[in-house]
Amino acid sequence: MNDAGVMTGTVLKKYDERLALAEIEPDDAQRALTVRLDHLQTSLGGLSRRDGILSALFPSRKSPPLRGLYIHGAVGRGKTMLMDLFFEATGFEPKRRAHFHEFMADVHDRIAAARADVPGDPIPHVAAELSKEAKLLCFDELHVTDIADAMILGRLFQGLFAEGTIVVATSNTPPSGLYKDGLNRQLFVPFIDLLERHMDVVALDAKKDFRLDKLTGATLYFTPADSAARAGLDSHWVRLTGGHPGKPHVLEFKGRKLVVPLASMGVARFAFAELCEQPLGTLDYLHIAHAFHTVIIDDIPKLGPDRRDLSRRFINLIDTLYDNRICLIVSAEAEPSNLYRPGPGAELFERTASRLVEMRSEAYLAKHSGNRS
């Protein structure tokens, strides 16, 4: 955006640029969604902050409030990529981009703090506070499994929409599939109705799982961890992100800040030391698994009884990524069966070694593609 507030780029333009550079493959469904996102971006670009808020709160027949987008589709169809392009192209402020789990962790912290200071129901107060900080909210992977989340979402989003906030979200399921078979789901259904009143529901029915297509048959476990291995990881990074620039990303939850040194298009890259030589635990690894579909780890060393803390963290990390069906690409000093030196703890590491082997298989990738929610 230039000094006059005029948009200098569009989602469609950015999408076509990536097509021209062969960074992505053409797909009719992706292009149709890009047009929808481009239209919303252009509409947002035509609003000043003051006029945009007023038109959302007091719509006239000539100027209806902008509707958000709820984008759903299977894993690997390009939802995160298109959300990234939209967020970058949109100069409207204030705006916020977050993974849904990260956002809800922040919401729970704010509610807890508001209970001490705000009389009555703290949720409308939190909604108003969030809306002041972001009139455009972009969520990745909106899905609900926690009953605590389910019970507050209706009131929270009712407040956000009333304050004029526009929401764009991606999900693996349509709104009707959210919190399916959840406890007291009948209390959650009004939230689904609220989403459909304020957001256009769009299915992204892309031809194939582009990520699976890029990884099938490829080497995902490089050993030894030398310059050739680093080149292999670099190649995967470029292929998975389409050459999109990576940058640090901060995950915030329960007052903690976890720095992801390099992130782009749903892919995170770490050195082993950044994950296992720091005082991180299962909750940290779980937030990484919630925020990214693929994790790349450089330079996993040989472990053993003399590196007990590192070994324990690495076991917890692999268990968390495996349980959440995250794609894993690594370079390591040795094959999984030889990654832990003989001695105490070797038997415990056998399961980790087995999972490392499974996580580089096509069967695991296919399961990740079809089942992750």
DRENDO-1510 file (C-alpha; in Angstrom, 1 decimal, always signed):
<recs>
REC; n; res; u; v; w
REC; 1; MET; +0.0; +0.0; +0.0 .
REC; 2; ASN; +1.3; +3.5; -0.8 .
REC; 3; ASP; +1.2; +6.6; +1.3 .
REC; 4; ALA; -2.2; +7.5; +0.0 .
REC; 5; GLY; -3.6; +4.2; +1.2 .
REC; 6; VAL; -4.1; +2.8; -2.3 .
REC; 7; MET; -3.5; -0.9; -2.9 .
REC; 8; THR; -0.5; -1.7; -4.9 .
REC; 9; GLY; -1.0; -5.4; -5.4 .
REC; 10; THR; -3.9; -7.9; -5.6 .
REC; 11; VAL; -4.4; -11.5; -4.6 .
REC; 12; LEU; -5.0; -12.5; -8.2 .
REC; 13; LYS; -1.9; -10.7; -9.4 .
REC; 14; LYS; +0.2; -12.5; -6.8 .
REC; 15; TYR; -1.3; -15.8; -7.8 .
REC; 16; ASP; -0.6; -15.3; -11.5 .
REC; 17; GLU; +2.9; -14.2; -10.7 .
REC; 18; ARG; +3.6; -17.5; -9.0 .
REC; 19; LEU; +2.0; -19.4; -11.8 .
REC; 20; ALA; +4.2; -17.6; -14.3 .
REC; 21; LEU; +7.3; -18.6; -12.3 .
REC; 22; ALA; +6.1; -22.2; -12.2 .
REC; 23; GLU; +6.1; -22.1; -8.4 .
REC; 24; ILE; +2.6; -23.5; -8.3 .
REC; 25; GLU; +0.5; -25.6; -10.7 .
REC; 26; PRO; -2.6; -24.2; -12.4 .
REC; 27; ASP; -5.9; -25.4; -10.8 .
REC; 28; ASP; -9.4; -24.1; -11.7 .
REC; 29; ALA; -10.7; -24.4; -8.1 .
REC; 30; GLN; -7.8; -22.5; -6.7 .
REC; 31; ARG; -8.2; -19.8; -9.3 .
REC; 32; ALA; -11.9; -19.4; -8.6 .
REC; 33; LEU; -11.2; -19.0; -4.9 .
REC; 34; THR; -8.4; -16.5; -5.7 .
REC; 35; VAL; -11.0; -14.4; -7.6 .
REC; 36; ARG; -13.2; -14.4; -4.5 .
REC; 37; LEU; -10.4; -13.4; -2.2 .
REC; 38; ASP; -9.3; -10.8; -4.7 .
REC; 39; HIS; -12.8; -9.3; -4.6 .
REC; 40; LEU; -12.8; -9.2; -0.8 .
REC; 41; GLN; -9.3; -7.6; -0.8 .
REC; 42; THR; -10.4; -5.0; -3.2 .
REC; 43; SER; -13.5; -4.2; -1.2 .
REC; 44; LEU; -11.4; -3.8; +2.0 .
REC; 45; GLY; -9.0; -1.6; +0.1 .
REC; 46; GLY; -11.8; +0.8; -0.8 .
REC; 47; LEU; -12.7; +1.4; +2.9 .
REC; 48; SER; -11.0; +3.8; +5.2 .
REC; 49; ARG; -10.8; +2.5; +8.8 .
REC; 50; ARG; -13.5; +4.9; +9.9 .
REC; 51; ASP; -15.9; +4.4; +7.0 .
REC; 52; GLY; -15.3; +0.7; +7.0 .
REC; 53; ILE; -16.3; +0.3; +10.6 .
REC; 54; LEU; -19.3; +2.6; +10.3 .
REC; 55; SER; -20.6; +0.7; +7.2 .
REC; 56; ALA; -20.2; -2.6; +9.0 .
REC; 57; LEU; -22.1; -1.3; +12.1 .
REC; 58; PHE; -24.7; +0.7; +10.3 .
REC; 59; PRO; -25.2; -0.8; +6.9 .
REC; 60; SER; -27.4; +0.9; +4.3 .
REC; 61; ARG; -29.1; -0.7; +1.4 .
REC; 62; LYS; -26.5; +0.8; -1.0 .
REC; 63; SER; -23.5; -0.3; +1.1 .
REC; 64; PRO; -24.1; -3.7; +2.7 .
REC; 65; PRO; -21.6; -5.0; +5.3 .
REC; 66; LEU; -18.8; -7.0; +3.9 .
REC; 67; ARG; -19.1; -10.8; +4.4 .
REC; 68; GLY; -16.1; -12.9; +5.4 .
REC; 69; LEU; -15.1; -16.2; +3.8 .
REC; 70; TYR; -15.2; -19.7; +5.3 .
REC; 71; ILE; -12.9; -21.8; +3.1 .
REC; 72; HIS; -13.0; -25.6; +3.5 .
REC; 73; GLY; -11.3; -28.4; +1.7 .
REC; 74; ALA; -9.0; -31.4; +2.1 .
REC; 75; VAL; -5.4; -31.2; +3.3 .
REC; 76; GLY; -2.9; -30.0; +0.7 .
REC; 77; ARG; -5.3; -28.2; -1.7 .
REC; 78; GLY; -3.7; -24.8; -1.2 .
REC; 79; LYS; -5.9; -23.2; +1.5 .
REC; 80; THR; -2.9; -21.9; +3.5 .
REC; 81; MET; -1.1; -20.7; +0.4 .
REC; 82; LEU; -4.1; -18.6; -0.7 .
REC; 83; MET; -4.7; -17.3; +2.8 .
REC; 84; ASP; -1.0; -16.1; +2.8 .
REC; 85; LEU; -1.4; -14.3; -0.5 .
REC; 86; PHE; -4.7; -12.7; +0.6 .
REC; 87; PHE; -3.2; -11.5; +3.9 .
REC; 88; GLU; -0.1; -10.1; +2.3 .
REC; 89; ALA; -2.1; -8.3; -0.5 .
REC; 90; THR; -4.6; -6.8; +1.9 .
REC; 91; GLY; -3.5; -3.4; +3.2 .
REC; 92; PHE; -6.6; -2.9; +5.3 .
REC; 93; GLU; -5.7; -2.3; +9.0 .
REC; 94; PRO; -5.9; -3.3; +11.7 .
REC; 95; LYS; -5.6; -7.0; +10.7 .
REC; 96; ARG; -4.4; -10.2; +12.4 .
REC; 97; ARG; -3.4; -13.6; +11.1 .
REC; 98; ALA; -3.4; -16.6; +13.5 .
REC; 99; HIS; -3.7; -20.3; +13.7 .
REC; 100; PHE; -7.1; -21.0; +15.3 .
REC; 101; HIS; -5.7; -22.9; +18.3 .
REC; 102; GLU; -3.2; -20.1; +18.9 .
REC; 103; PHE; -6.1; -17.5; +18.8 .
REC; 104; MET; -8.2; -19.5; +21.2 .
REC; 105; ALA; -5.4; -19.9; +23.7 .
REC; 106; ASP; -5.1; -16.1; +23.6 .
REC; 107; VAL; -8.9; -15.8; +24.1 .
REC; 108; HIS; -8.9; -18.0; +27.2 .
REC; 109; ASP; -6.0; -16.0; +28.7 .
REC; 110; ARG; -7.9; -12.8; +28.1 .
REC; 111; ILE; -11.1; -14.2; +29.6 .
REC; 112; ALA; -9.3; -15.3; +32.7 .
REC; 113; ALA; -7.8; -11.8; +33.1 .
REC; 114; ALA; -11.1; -10.1; +32.4 .
REC; 115; ARG; -12.9; -12.1; +35.1 .
REC; 116; ALA; -10.8; -10.3; +37.7 .
REC; 117; ASP; -11.5; -6.8; +36.4 .
REC; 118; VAL; -14.8; -6.8; +34.5 .
REC; 119; PRO; -18.2; -7.3; +36.2 .
REC; 120; GLY; -20.5; -9.8; +34.6 .
REC; 121; ASP; -19.8; -11.8; +31.5 .
REC; 122; PRO; -16.2; -11.2; +30.4 .
REC; 123; ILE; -16.7; -12.5; +26.8 .
REC; 124; PRO; -18.3; -9.4; +25.3 .
REC; 125; HIS; -15.5; -7.4; +26.8 .
REC; 126; VAL; -12.9; -9.7; +25.2 .
REC; 127; ALA; -14.7; -9.6; +21.9 .
REC; 128; ALA; -14.6; -5.8; +21.9 .
REC; 129; GLU; -11.0; -5.8; +22.8 .
REC; 130; LEU; -10.0; -8.2; +20.1 .
REC; 131; SER; -12.1; -6.2; +17.5 .
REC; 132; LYS; -10.3; -3.0; +18.3 .
REC; 133; GLU; -7.0; -4.8; +17.6 .
REC; 134; ALA; -8.2; -6.4; +14.4 .
REC; 135; LYS; -11.1; -5.5; +12.1 .
REC; 136; LEU; -9.9; -8.3; +9.8 .
REC; 137; LEU; -9.2; -11.7; +11.4 .
REC; 138; CYS; -7.7; -14.5; +9.3 .
REC; 139; PHE; -7.7; -18.0; +10.8 .
REC; 140; ASP; -5.9; -21.2; +9.7 .
REC; 141; GLU; -7.5; -24.5; +10.5 .
REC; 142; LEU; -10.7; -23.6; +12.3 .
REC; 143; HIS; -11.7; -26.8; +14.0 .
REC; 144; VAL; -13.2; -27.4; +17.4 .
REC; 145; THR; -12.5; -30.4; +19.6 .
REC; 146; ASP; -12.4; -28.7; +23.0 .
REC; 147; ILE; -15.7; -28.3; +24.9 .
REC; 148; ALA; -14.3; -25.1; +26.6 .
REC; 149; ASP; -13.8; -23.6; +23.1 .
REC; 150; ALA; -17.2; -24.8; +21.9 .
REC; 151; MET; -19.1; -23.2; +24.8 .
REC; 152; ILE; -17.7; -19.7; +24.3 .
REC; 153; LEU; -17.4; -19.4; +20.5 .
REC; 154; GLY; -21.0; -18.4; +19.8 .
REC; 155; ARG; -20.9; -15.4; +22.2 .
REC; 156; LEU; -17.4; -14.5; +21.2 .
REC; 157; PHE; -18.0; -14.4; +17.5 .
REC; 158; GLN; -21.4; -12.7; +18.0 .
REC; 159; GLY; -19.4; -9.9; +19.7 .
REC; 160; LEU; -16.8; -9.8; +17.0 .
REC; 161; PHE; -19.3; -9.5; +14.2 .
REC; 162; ALA; -21.3; -6.9; +16.1 .
REC; 163; GLU; -18.2; -4.8; +16.4 .
REC; 164; GLY; -17.7; -5.0; +12.6 .
REC; 165; THR; -14.9; -7.6; +12.4 .
REC; 166; ILE; -14.6; -9.5; +9.1 .
REC; 167; VAL; -13.4; -13.1; +9.4 .
REC; 168; VAL; -11.7; -15.2; +6.8 .
REC; 169; ALA; -11.0; -18.8; +7.9 .
REC; 170; THR; -9.8; -22.1; +6.5 .
REC; 171; SER; -10.9; -25.4; +7.7 .
REC; 172; ASN; -10.8; -29.1; +6.7 .
REC; 173; THR; -14.5; -29.4; +7.2 .
REC; 174; PRO; -17.6; -27.4; +6.3 .
REC; 175; PRO; -19.3; -25.5; +9.2 .
REC; 176; SER; -21.9; -28.3; +9.6 .
REC; 177; GLY; -19.0; -30.7; +10.4 .
REC; 178; LEU; -17.5; -28.6; +13.2 .
REC; 179; TYR; -17.5; -30.2; +16.7 .
REC; 180; LYS; -19.2; -33.3; +15.2 .
REC; 181; ASP; -20.3; -35.7; +17.9 .
REC; 182; GLY; -19.0; -33.2; +20.5 .
REC; 183; LEU; -20.4; -33.1; +24.1 .
REC; 184; ASN; -23.5; -30.9; +24.3 .
REC; 185; ARG; -23.2; -30.2; +20.6 .
REC; 186; GLN; -26.7; -28.7; +20.5 .
REC; 187; LEU; -25.4; -25.8; +22.4 .
REC; 188; PHE; -22.7; -25.3; +19.7 .
REC; 189; VAL; -25.1; -25.3; +16.7 .
REC; 190; PRO; -26.0; -21.6; +17.0 .
REC; 191; PHE; -22.3; -20.8; +16.4 .
REC; 192; ILE; -22.6; -22.6; +13.0 .
REC; 193; ASP; -25.7; -20.6; +12.1 .
REC; 194; LEU; -23.8; -17.4; +13.1 .
REC; 195; LEU; -20.9; -18.3; +10.8 .
REC; 196; GLU; -23.2; -18.9; +7.9 .
REC; 197; ARG; -25.0; -15.6; +8.4 .
REC; 198; HIS; -21.8; -13.5; +8.3 .
REC; 199; MET; -19.5; -15.5; +6.0 .
REC; 200; ASP; -19.8; -17.0; +2.6 .
REC; 201; VAL; -18.9; -20.7; +2.7 .
REC; 202; VAL; -16.6; -21.8; -0.2 .
REC; 203; ALA; -15.4; -25.3; -0.9 .
REC; 204; LEU; -11.9; -25.6; -2.3 .
REC; 205; ASP; -12.2; -28.7; -4.5 .
REC; 206; ALA; -8.7; -28.7; -6.0 .
REC; 207; LYS; -7.8; -31.6; -8.2 .
REC; 208; LYS; -5.2; -33.2; -6.0 .
REC; 209; ASP; -3.2; -32.9; -2.8 .
REC; 210; PHE; -0.3; -30.8; -4.1 .
REC; 211; ARG; +1.8; -31.3; -1.0 .
REC; 212; LEU; +1.5; -35.1; -1.2 .
REC; 213; ASP; +2.3; -34.9; -4.9 .
REC; 214; LYS; +5.5; -33.1; -4.0 .
REC; 215; LEU; +6.6; -35.5; -1.3 .
REC; 216; THR; +5.6; -38.9; -2.7 .
REC; 217; GLY; +8.7; -40.9; -3.6 .
REC; 218; ALA; +11.0; -38.2; -2.3 .
REC; 219; THR; +13.7; -38.7; +0.4 .
REC; 220; LEU; +12.5; -37.3; +3.7 .
REC; 221; TYR; +15.2; -38.6; +6.0 .
REC; 222; PHE; +18.7; -37.6; +5.1 .
REC; 223; THR; +21.8; -39.1; +6.6 .
REC; 224; PRO; +24.5; -38.2; +7.4 .
REC; 225; ALA; +23.7; -34.6; +8.3 .
REC; 226; ASP; +26.2; -33.1; +5.9 .
REC; 227; SER; +26.2; -30.5; +3.1 .
REC; 228; ALA; +24.3; -32.8; +0.8 .
REC; 229; ALA; +21.6; -33.3; +3.4 .
REC; 230; ARG; +21.3; -29.6; +3.9 .
REC; 231; ALA; +20.9; -29.2; +0.1 .
REC; 232; GLY; +18.2; -31.8; +0.2 .
REC; 233; LEU; +16.3; -30.0; +3.0 .
REC; 234; ASP; +16.7; -26.7; +1.2 .
REC; 235; SER; +15.2; -28.3; -2.0 .
REC; 236; HIS; +12.2; -29.5; +0.0 .
REC; 237; TRP; +11.7; -26.1; +1.6 .
REC; 238; VAL; +11.6; -24.4; -1.8 .
REC; 239; ARG; +9.3; -27.0; -3.3 .
REC; 240; LEU; +6.8; -26.9; -0.4 .
REC; 241; THR; +6.7; -23.2; +0.0 .
REC; 242; GLY; +6.9; -22.5; -3.8 .
REC; 243; GLY; +9.8; -20.2; -3.2 .
REC; 244; HIS; +7.8; -18.0; -0.9 .
REC; 245; PRO; +10.1; -16.1; +1.5 .
REC; 246; GLY; +10.4; -17.6; +5.0 .
REC; 247; LYS; +10.6; -15.5; +8.1 .
REC; 248; PRO; +10.5; -16.0; +11.9 .
REC; 249; HIS; +7.1; -16.6; +13.5 .
REC; 250; VAL; +6.1; -16.3; +17.1 .
REC; 251; LEU; +3.6; -18.7; +18.7 .
REC; 252; GLU; +2.1; -17.1; +21.8 .
REC; 253; PHE; +0.2; -19.2; +24.4 .
REC; 254; LYS; -0.4; -19.0; +28.2 .
REC; 255; GLY; +2.0; -16.1; +28.5 .
REC; 256; ARG; +4.8; -17.9; +26.6 .
REC; 257; LYS; +6.4; -17.0; +23.3 .
REC; 258; LEU; +7.9; -19.7; +21.2 .
REC; 259; VAL; +10.0; -18.5; +18.3 .
REC; 260; VAL; +9.9; -20.5; +15.1 .
REC; 261; PRO; +13.1; -19.4; +13.3 .
REC; 262; LEU; +11.8; -19.9; +9.8 .
REC; 263; ALA; +8.2; -20.4; +8.6 .
REC; 264; SER; +6.3; -20.1; +5.4 .
REC; 265; MET; +3.1; -21.5; +3.8 .
REC; 266; GLY; +2.4; -23.9; +6.7 .
REC; 267; VAL; +6.0; -25.2; +6.8 .
REC; 268; ALA; +8.3; -24.6; +9.8 .
REC; 269; ARG; +12.1; -25.2; +9.8 .
REC; 270; PHE; +14.2; -25.7; +12.9 .
REC; 271; ALA; +17.7; -26.8; +13.9 .
REC; 272; PHE; +17.6; -29.7; +16.3 .
REC; 273; ALA; +19.2; -27.5; +19.0 .
REC; 274; GLU; +16.3; -25.0; +18.7 .
REC; 275; LEU; +13.8; -27.7; +19.6 .
REC; 276; CYS; +15.6; -30.0; +22.0 .
REC; 277; GLU; +18.4; -28.0; +23.6 .
REC; 278; GLN; +15.9; -25.4; +24.9 .
REC; 279; PRO; +13.6; -26.0; +27.9 .
REC; 280; LEU; +10.6; -27.0; +25.7 .
REC; 281; GLY; +7.9; -29.5; +26.6 .
REC; 282; THR; +5.0; -31.3; +25.1 .
REC; 283; LEU; +2.7; -28.3; +25.1 .
REC; 284; ASP; +5.3; -26.3; +23.0 .
REC; 285; TYR; +5.5; -29.1; +20.5 .
REC; 286; LEU; +1.7; -29.4; +20.4 .
REC; 287; HIS; +1.4; -25.8; +19.4 .
REC; 288; ILE; +3.9; -26.3; +16.7 .
REC; 289; ALA; +1.9; -29.3; +15.4 .
REC; 290; HIS; -1.3; -27.2; +15.5 .
REC; 291; ALA; +0.3; -24.3; +13.6 .
REC; 292; PHE; +2.2; -26.2; +10.8 .
REC; 293; HIS; +1.4; -29.1; +8.5 .
REC; 294; THR; +5.1; -29.9; +7.8 .
REC; 295; VAL; +8.2; -29.6; +10.1 .
REC; 296; ILE; +11.8; -29.7; +8.8 .
REC; 297; ILE; +14.6; -30.4; +11.3 .
REC; 298; ASP; +18.3; -29.9; +10.5 .
REC; 299; ASP; +21.2; -31.7; +12.2 .
REC; 300; ILE; +19.8; -34.4; +14.5 .
REC; 301; PRO; +22.8; -35.8; +16.4 .
REC; 302; LYS; +23.3; -39.2; +17.9 .
REC; 303; LEU; +21.6; -39.5; +21.2 .
REC; 304; GLY; +22.2; -41.7; +24.2 .
REC; 305; PRO; +22.3; -42.0; +28.0 .
REC; 306; ASP; +24.8; -39.1; +28.2 .
REC; 307; ARG; +22.3; -36.8; +26.6 .
REC; 308; ARG; +19.2; -37.8; +28.6 .
REC; 309; ASP; +17.4; -34.4; +28.6 .
REC; 310; LEU; +17.9; -34.0; +24.8 .
REC; 311; SER; +16.7; -37.6; +24.2 .
REC; 312; ARG; +13.6; -37.1; +26.3 .
REC; 313; ARG; +12.6; -33.9; +24.5 .
REC; 314; PHE; +13.3; -35.5; +21.1 .
REC; 315; ILE; +11.1; -38.5; +22.0 .
REC; 316; ASN; +8.3; -36.1; +23.1 .
REC; 317; LEU; +8.7; -34.1; +20.0 .
REC; 318; ILE; +8.4; -37.1; +17.6 .
REC; 319; ASP; +5.5; -38.5; +19.6 .
REC; 320; THR; +3.6; -35.2; +19.3 .
REC; 321; LEU; +4.3; -34.8; +15.6 .
REC; 322; TYR; +3.4; -38.4; +14.9 .
REC; 323; ASP; +0.1; -38.3; +16.9 .
REC; 324; ASN; -0.9; -35.1; +15.0 .
REC; 325; ARG; +0.1; -36.6; +11.6 .
REC; 326; ILE; +2.6; -33.9; +10.8 .
REC; 327; CYS; +4.8; -34.4; +7.7 .
REC; 328; LEU; +8.4; -34.6; +9.0 .
REC; 329; ILE; +11.6; -34.0; +6.9 .
REC; 330; VAL; +15.0; -34.3; +8.7 .
REC; 331; SER; +18.7; -34.6; +8.4 .
REC; 332; ALA; +20.3; -36.8; +11.1 .
REC; 333; GLU; +23.7; -38.2; +12.0 .
REC; 334; ALA; +22.5; -41.8; +11.6 .
REC; 335; GLU; +19.6; -44.0; +10.5 .
REC; 336; PRO; +16.8; -44.2; +13.1 .
REC; 337; SER; +18.0; -47.7; +14.4 .
REC; 338; ASN; +21.4; -46.3; +15.1 .
REC; 339; LEU; +20.4; -42.8; +16.3 .
REC; 340; TYR; +20.6; -43.8; +20.0 .
REC; 341; ARG; +23.7; -45.3; +21.4 .
REC; 342; PRO; +23.5; -48.6; +23.4 .
REC; 343; GLY; +22.7; -48.1; +27.1 .
REC; 344; PRO; +19.9; -47.1; +29.4 .
REC; 345; GLY; +17.0; -45.7; +27.5 .
REC; 346; ALA; +17.7; -47.6; +24.3 .
REC; 347; GLU; +14.5; -49.7; +24.7 .
REC; 348; LEU; +12.4; -46.6; +25.2 .
REC; 349; PHE; +13.9; -45.1; +22.0 .
REC; 350; GLU; +12.9; -48.1; +19.9 .
REC; 351; ARG; +9.4; -46.8; +19.4 .
REC; 352; THR; +10.8; -43.4; +18.4 .
REC; 353; ALA; +13.0; -45.1; +15.8 .
REC; 354; SER; +10.1; -47.0; +14.5 .
REC; 355; ARG; +8.0; -43.9; +14.1 .
REC; 356; LEU; +10.8; -42.1; +12.3 .
REC; 357; VAL; +10.9; -44.9; +9.8 .
REC; 358; GLU; +7.1; -44.8; +9.4 .
REC; 359; MET; +7.0; -41.0; +9.0 .
REC; 360; ARG; +9.1; -41.1; +5.9 .
REC; 361; SER; +6.8; -43.7; +4.2 .
REC; 362; GLU; +4.2; -43.1; +1.5 .
REC; 363; ALA; +1.6; -44.8; +3.7 .
REC; 364; TYR; +2.2; -42.2; +6.5 .
REC; 365; LEU; +2.0; -39.4; +4.0 .
REC; 366; ALA; -1.2; -40.7; +2.6 .
REC; 367; LYS; -2.7; -41.1; +6.1 .
REC; 368; HIS; -1.7; -37.5; +6.9 .
REC; 369; SER; -3.3; -36.3; +3.7 .
REC; 370; GLY; -6.6; -38.0; +4.2 .
REC; 371; ASN; -7.1; -37.9; +8.0 .
REC; 372; ARG; -5.7; -34.8; +9.5 .
REC; 373; SER; -8.4; -32.5; +10.8 .
</recs>
